[in-house]
């Protein structure tokens, strides 16, 4: 066989493989979209392999050609939600220039809440239904990217100007050790004391948002946006920032 013919054959084979892969990726995206529809319309319990297969017009066993099982499907859909949320937060943050720490951070927080309250089913899926976190899986990587948005902004702030932190010996030894390991894992370059402040702020914001979206505060509040804003107003000076009531608000 001549070199030209062999080369042409290889190119056609590569083209065919690429075409098959495009079809496969399109089918995977369609499966994840079907799972999302079931989640929104019928709730988490409705998202089963067989139910998604019916939505797709295929058999349950056929779906296993694309996902090894329910957990892998859940992980893929969760990764989609994480990416969507992360993109919303990054877009809001990047509406302000680097160095405008207060507005970037407040815009990030407000975008997180805005996505959560307008995607309640998806938020509940991500945060109220934990599954096994497999290192290197799409779900794990997308989750890390989401967590990193807030952490990176805090790290940039710390490098630009120090915010108030507790003395190391003020922290419980167990907390210090756990945070030292976490700091090393994130690669943020933040000292343990700054990580402690970051996590204190993050857990307060995140905890409040979870309680709102999961309807755990509806016995007292019908509108939690002012409560969320009050939380931001209190956290800003803890990070040495000025509170801006407008940054990142939906227009």
N, C-alpha and C positions, 0 to 999 in steps of 0.2 A: 504494500500500500504506500502511495506517495505521501510525502510530508504534508502537501496541501490538503489531500483528501483526509488524512488522519486529523489534521488540525481542524478542518471543517466539521468532522464528526464530533470532535471533542467540544467544539463551540456549540453545536446543536444539542449535545447531551447536557451541557451546562445550562443552556437556555431552557431546555425541558425541565431540568431540576429546579431552576429558578421559578418557572411558571407553576410547577407543582407546589413549590413552597409558598408562592403568593396565594394560591387557592387555599392551601392549608391555613395560612395566617388569617385569611378572610373568614374561613369557617370558624376558627378559634374565636375571633372577634364577635362573630354572630352568636356563638354559644354563650359567651360572656354577657352579651346584650340581652339574650333571652333570660339568663339567670337574673339579671338586674330587673327586668320587667316583672318577673315572678316575685322578686323581693318587694318591689314597690307596691304591686297590686295585691299580693296575698300574704306577705310577711315571710320571715326567715324560714319557718318550717316548710313552706311550699317549695323551697329551692332544693329539690332532690335530683338525682341523676335522671330518673325516669321522667319527672315532670319537665325538666329542661329538654330532654330528648323529644318529648311530645311537642313542645314548642317549636323545635327544630324540624319536626316531621321525620324523625329518625327513631330507631329503636334504642333502648337503653344500652345494649351491648355495643352498638355502633359508636356511641358517645365515648366509650372507653378507648377508641382509637385516637382520641384527642386529649383526654384526661384520664389519668390512672385511677381516679376515684373521686369521691365527693370532696375529700379534704384538698386535693390538688385544685379542683374547680373553685372551691371557696377561696383558696389562696390566690388564684389568678384574678378573681373578681375583686378581692380585697386590694390587691396590688393596683388595679385600675382606679379604685376609689382613692387610695393614697396618692397616686400620681395626679389625679384631678384636683384634689385638695391642695397638694403641694404647689401645683401650677397657679392656682388661684391666690395663694399666699405670696408666692414669688412675684406675681404680676402686680399685686397691690404694693408690696415692698418696693419694687423697682420703679414705681411711679415717682419716687423721691430719690435724690442723688445720694451716692455713698457719702457717709459722713453726717448725713441728716438722721442721726440715730433715733431720736425721739419719734419723728414721723414715720420712719421706716418700720420701727418696732410696733407702734400703735396700729399702723395700716396692716401689718402682718396679722396681728391679733384679731382685728375687726374682720379681716377677710376669712380667717379661720371660723369665726362664729357665723358669719354670713353664709358660708358654704354649709356648715353643719345644720343651721336652722332651716335652710332651703332644701336640704337633702337628708331629712331625718332618718329615712329607712337605711340609706347608705352609711350614715354616721353610726347608727345603731349596730349595723352589721360589722363595721370595722372595730368599734370600741367596746361593744357589749357582748360580742361573741368571739372571744379569743380562741385561736387554734394553735396547734403546735408550730412554733417558730423554727423553721429549718434554716440554718445558716446558709446564705447564698441563694435562697429561693427568691423568686420575684417578689413575694409578699414581704420577706425580710428586708430586701434591698429597698423597696419602695417605702416601707415603714421607716427605715433609717433616714432616707432622704427627707421625709416629712419632718421627723424629729430634728433634723439638722438645720432646718430653716431658722427656727427660733434660736437654737444654740449658736449658729454662726453669727447671727446679729449681736448676740450678747458678747461673743468672743471679740468681734470687731470693736464693740463699745469698750471692752476692757483694755484692748490695745491702745485705743485712742485716749481714754481717760479712765482712771480707776474709780469704781463705785464702792460705796461702803460695804465692807465684809466683816464677819466675825473673826476674832483671833482664832488661830488653829486649835489652841487648847480649850476654847469655849465649846468645841464640838465633841460630842460623845466619841470615844475611841472607835467604836463599831461603825459609826457614821463616817468617820474620817477614812477608815480602811475601805469601806464600800465605795465612797466617792473617789478615792484614789484610783481604784480599779476602773471605775466608770470614766474618769478623766482620761486615763490611759487608753481606754477602748475607743473613745470618741476622737482622740487626737486634736482636741480643741486648743490645747496649750494653756487652758485655764487652771489656776491653782485650786486646790480643794475648797477653799473658802468661797471663791467665786462660783464654783460649781454648785455649792450649797445654796447660794442666793438664786442662781439660775433655776435650780430645781424647785425651790420654794415658790418662786413666781410661777413657774410652769405648772406645777401641781395645783396651785390655786386657780389659775385660769382654766386649765383643763378640767379640773374637778367641777367647777361652776358650770362649765359648758355641758359636761356630761349630765349633770343634774337637770339642766334646762331641757336638753334634747330628749332625755329619757323621762321627762315629766315628773321629776322627783320634787319639784318646788311649786307645782301648780296649786297646792293647797293654800299657798300664800300669795303667789304672783300670777298675774295674767300676762304681764309683759316684763321680761327679764333684761331687755336691752339696757335700761337705766342701771340695773344692778351690775351688769357686766361693765358698763362705763365707770361705775363707782369703783369697781375692782381695778380697772386700768388707772384711774386717777390716784389710787392709793399705791399701786405698784411702781408707777413712774418715778416718784422721788426716791424710792428704795434703790433704783438703778441710777440715781443722779440725773434723771431726765425731767424735762418739763412736759406736763400733760397738754396735749393738743386735742381739743374736742372735735376737730374736723378731719384729721389725717386719715385717709383711707375710707371715709364714710361713703356709702353708695350715694350717687347723685341721681 
